[in-house]
Amino acid sequence: MKIIVAGNGKVGETLIEELSAEGHDLTLIDVDAEVVEDLVGRYDVMAVTGNCAALGTLCDAGVENADLLIAATGTDEVNLLSCAAAHAVNPKIHTIARVCNPEYSAQAYRMRDALGLSLSFNPELEAAEEIERLLKYPGFLKRDTFAKGRVEIVELKIEAGSTLADLTVSSLSGVVRCKVLICVVLRDGHATIPDGRFVLRAGDRVFFTASPENLSTLLKNLRIVSHKVRHVMIVGGGRVTYYLADRLAKSGIRAKIIEKDGDRCLELAKRLPDADIIHGDVAHRTVMEGEGIAECDALVTLTGLDELNMIISLYGETYGVPQIITKVARVEDSKILDSLPVGSVISPRKVCCNAILRYVRAMQNQAGAAITVHRIADGNAEALEFRVDEHTLHVNEPLKKWHTKDNVLLACITRAGVTEIPSGDSEMHIGDTVVVVYGGDTPLLDLNDIFV
């Protein structure tokens, strides 16, 4: 498809990387000529320097013949105007806009027809929602939900001395004593879909599939303490913090926010009456100590500096904070992050790309497109949820008779609200939803793409 990406910030660059890898015809629009030149040198994209809300710039980028415009600049008004202008020139174009201001979110939805808006996304809100899920259900580094919450794929790191260390996958059930499936193991940056002979090692990041009930049993039987979070310390007072604290207050979780900008503290105090707002600089450790870092149930570092977030998270680790969540925007080397005890790592730009990627694939293959798409294992694999219909191959045939591509794993089947971890005798029926984990290079646009 011909796709225009407007704005080359952190989100725009991630979209260019993802969509370029899937072979789309991409054109970038950005006002910064140096940024444009750098991206053209690294990816197979065309580029136009200019204001994406101006008709002339959009026409130079080929908006008349484009299938999709993704407006991802840092200014909501520019993004919305860009979508409206593109739709005026090309009424058939699909448009996606980044809208971060809480005051615009509902308005953009209500005015979507007037603005020619197909979809809006908010990286900060989506990051806050993911952090909230981790805080409400502690014990895992990451959680992705499928089948309307009936099944999840979660991430655990095998620590030295764990009962999982040096265990073969075939021996797993005897140790965890519940129905779970290991779908991916990430070791030294390489993702593997393991068979029964695979041996788990300390340091591995393991991705399990199971129902929420079985995942709770997994934590209990592995003696991983799952504490209930009541008091959260949040470092940094940006938009993610606002969305997170607002959601936590509605859940009865107390938030203490430390922010060094006095004006921002006053603004947060007005908008978050249930949170404790502290004016202080976390670069001075006495601030953290004085505000009780040793007594909090969870620490979330959300400043605008990756390095500061990681340092504060390491500081929380030395105080034994039970749960730590670290926002990282630009650090790409997973080996560095794996070597540091910074807890769960959240990247807002990567969180929001799942929804956009799902939309793009639905445009390509509307009949059998994935319901849900999640990148897991640092982007080395995907977990996709599909609905089984009359066009699906091998319906009512046992799994052991299928011939699938390499690096494909059927993780679960959900039928009439009941989720099954499949065996060789399991079958798909029309109306089922299935979750497939895939580690190949070409995207799965349809459930039938898993078969050879």
Secondary structure as the mmCIF struct_conf table of DSSP 4:
data_model
#
loop_
_struct_conf.conf_type_id
_struct_conf.id
_struct_conf.beg_label_comp_id
_struct_conf.beg_label_asym_id
_struct_conf.beg_label_seq_id
_struct_conf.end_label_comp_id
_struct_conf.end_label_asym_id
_struct_conf.end_label_seq_id
STRN STRN1 LYS A 2 ALA A 6
BEND BEND1 GLY A 9 GLY A 9
HELX_RH_AL_P HELX_RH_AL_P1 LYS A 10 ALA A 21
TURN_TY1_P TURN_TY1_P1 GLU A 22 GLY A 23
STRN STRN2 ASP A 25 ASP A 30
BEND BEND2 VAL A 31 VAL A 31
HELX_RH_AL_P HELX_RH_AL_P2 ALA A 33 ARG A 42
BEND BEND3 TYR A 43 ASP A 44
STRN STRN3 MET A 46 THR A 49
BEND BEND4 GLY A 50 GLY A 50
TURN_TY1_P TURN_TY1_P2 CYS A 52 ALA A 53
BEND BEND5 ALA A 54 ALA A 54
HELX_RH_AL_P HELX_RH_AL_P3 LEU A 55 ASP A 60
TURN_TY1_P TURN_TY1_P3 ALA A 61 GLY A 62
HELX_RH_3T_P HELX_RH_3T_P1 VAL A 63 ASN A 65
BEND BEND6 ASP A 67 ASP A 67
STRN STRN4 LEU A 68 ALA A 71
BEND BEND7 GLY A 74 GLY A 74
HELX_RH_AL_P HELX_RH_AL_P4 ASP A 76 VAL A 89
TURN_TY1_P TURN_TY1_P4 PRO A 91 LYS A 92
STRN STRN5 HIS A 94 ARG A 98
HELX_RH_AL_P HELX_RH_AL_P5 PRO A 102 ARG A 110
TURN_TY1_P TURN_TY1_P5 MET A 111 MET A 111
HELX_RH_AL_P HELX_RH_AL_P6 ARG A 112 LEU A 115
TURN_TY1_P TURN_TY1_P6 GLY A 116 GLY A 116
BEND BEND8 SER A 118 SER A 118
STRN STRN6 LEU A 119 PHE A 121
HELX_RH_AL_P HELX_RH_AL_P7 PRO A 123 LYS A 136
BEND BEND9 TYR A 137 TYR A 137
TURN_TY1_P TURN_TY1_P7 PRO A 138 GLY A 139
BEND BEND10 LEU A 141 LEU A 141
STRN STRN7 LYS A 142 PHE A 146
HELX_RH_3T_P HELX_RH_3T_P2 ALA A 147 GLY A 149
TURN_TY1_P TURN_TY1_P8 ARG A 150 ARG A 150
STRN STRN8 VAL A 151 LYS A 157
TURN_TY1_P TURN_TY1_P9 ALA A 160 GLY A 161
TURN_TY1_P TURN_TY1_P10 THR A 163 ASP A 166
STRN STRN9 THR A 168 THR A 168
HELX_RH_3T_P HELX_RH_3T_P3 VAL A 169 SER A 171
HELX_RH_AL_P HELX_RH_AL_P8 LEU A 172 VAL A 176
BEND BEND11 CYS A 178 CYS A 178
STRN STRN10 LEU A 181 ARG A 187
TURN_TY1_P TURN_TY1_P11 ASP A 188 GLY A 189
STRN STRN11 HIS A 190 THR A 192
TURN_TY1_P TURN_TY1_P12 GLY A 196 ARG A 197
STRN STRN12 VAL A 199 VAL A 199
TURN_TY1_P TURN_TY1_P13 ALA A 202 GLY A 203
STRN STRN13 ARG A 205 ALA A 210
HELX_RH_AL_P HELX_RH_AL_P9 PRO A 212 ASN A 221
TURN_TY1_P TURN_TY1_P14 LEU A 222 ARG A 223
HELX_LH_PP_P HELX_LH_PP_P1 HIS A 227 VAL A 229
STRN STRN14 HIS A 231 VAL A 235
BEND BEND12 GLY A 238 GLY A 238
HELX_RH_AL_P HELX_RH_AL_P10 ARG A 239 LYS A 250
TURN_TY1_P TURN_TY1_P15 SER A 251 GLY A 252
STRN STRN15 ARG A 254 GLU A 259
BEND BEND13 LYS A 260 LYS A 260
HELX_RH_AL_P HELX_RH_AL_P11 GLY A 262 ARG A 271
TURN_TY1_P TURN_TY1_P16 PRO A 273 ASP A 274
BEND BEND14 ALA A 275 ALA A 275
STRN STRN16 ASP A 276 HIS A 279
TURN_TY1_P TURN_TY1_P17 VAL A 282 ALA A 283
BEND BEND15 HIS A 284 HIS A 284
HELX_RH_AL_P HELX_RH_AL_P12 ARG A 285 GLY A 290
TURN_TY1_P TURN_TY1_P18 GLU A 291 GLY A 292
HELX_RH_3T_P HELX_RH_3T_P4 ILE A 293 GLU A 295
BEND BEND16 ASP A 297 ASP A 297
STRN STRN17 ALA A 298 THR A 301
BEND BEND17 GLY A 304 GLY A 304
HELX_RH_AL_P HELX_RH_AL_P13 ASP A 306 THR A 318
TURN_TY1_P TURN_TY1_P19 TYR A 319 GLY A 320
BEND BEND18 PRO A 322 PRO A 322
STRN STRN18 GLN A 323 LYS A 327
BEND BEND19 ALA A 329 ARG A 330
HELX_RH_AL_P HELX_RH_AL_P14 SER A 334 ASP A 338
TURN_TY1_P TURN_TY1_P20 SER A 339 SER A 339
BEND BEND20 LEU A 340 LEU A 340
STRN STRN19 SER A 344 ILE A 346
HELX_RH_AL_P HELX_RH_AL_P15 PRO A 348 GLN A 364
TURN_TY1_P TURN_TY1_P21 GLN A 366 GLY A 368
BEND BEND21 ILE A 371 ILE A 371
STRN STRN20 THR A 372 ILE A 376
TURN_TY1_P TURN_TY1_P22 ALA A 377 ASN A 380
STRN STRN21 ALA A 381 ARG A 387
TURN_TY1_P TURN_TY1_P23 GLU A 390 HIS A 391
TURN_TY1_P TURN_TY1_P24 LEU A 393 ASN A 396
BEND BEND22 GLU A 397 GLU A 397
HELX_RH_3T_P HELX_RH_3T_P5 LEU A 399 LYS A 401
STRN STRN22 THR A 404 THR A 404
TURN_TY1_P TURN_TY1_P25 ASP A 406 ASN A 407
STRN STRN23 VAL A 408 ARG A 415
TURN_TY1_P TURN_TY1_P26 ALA A 416 GLY A 417
STRN STRN24 VAL A 418 GLU A 420
TURN_TY1_P TURN_TY1_P27 GLY A 424 ASP A 425
TURN_TY1_P TURN_TY1_P28 ILE A 430 GLY A 431
STRN STRN25 THR A 433 TYR A 438
BEND BEND23 ASP A 441 THR A 442
BEND BEND24 ASP A 446 ASP A 446
HELX_RH_3T_P HELX_RH_3T_P6 LEU A 447 ILE A 450
STRN STRN26 PHE A 451 PHE A 451
#
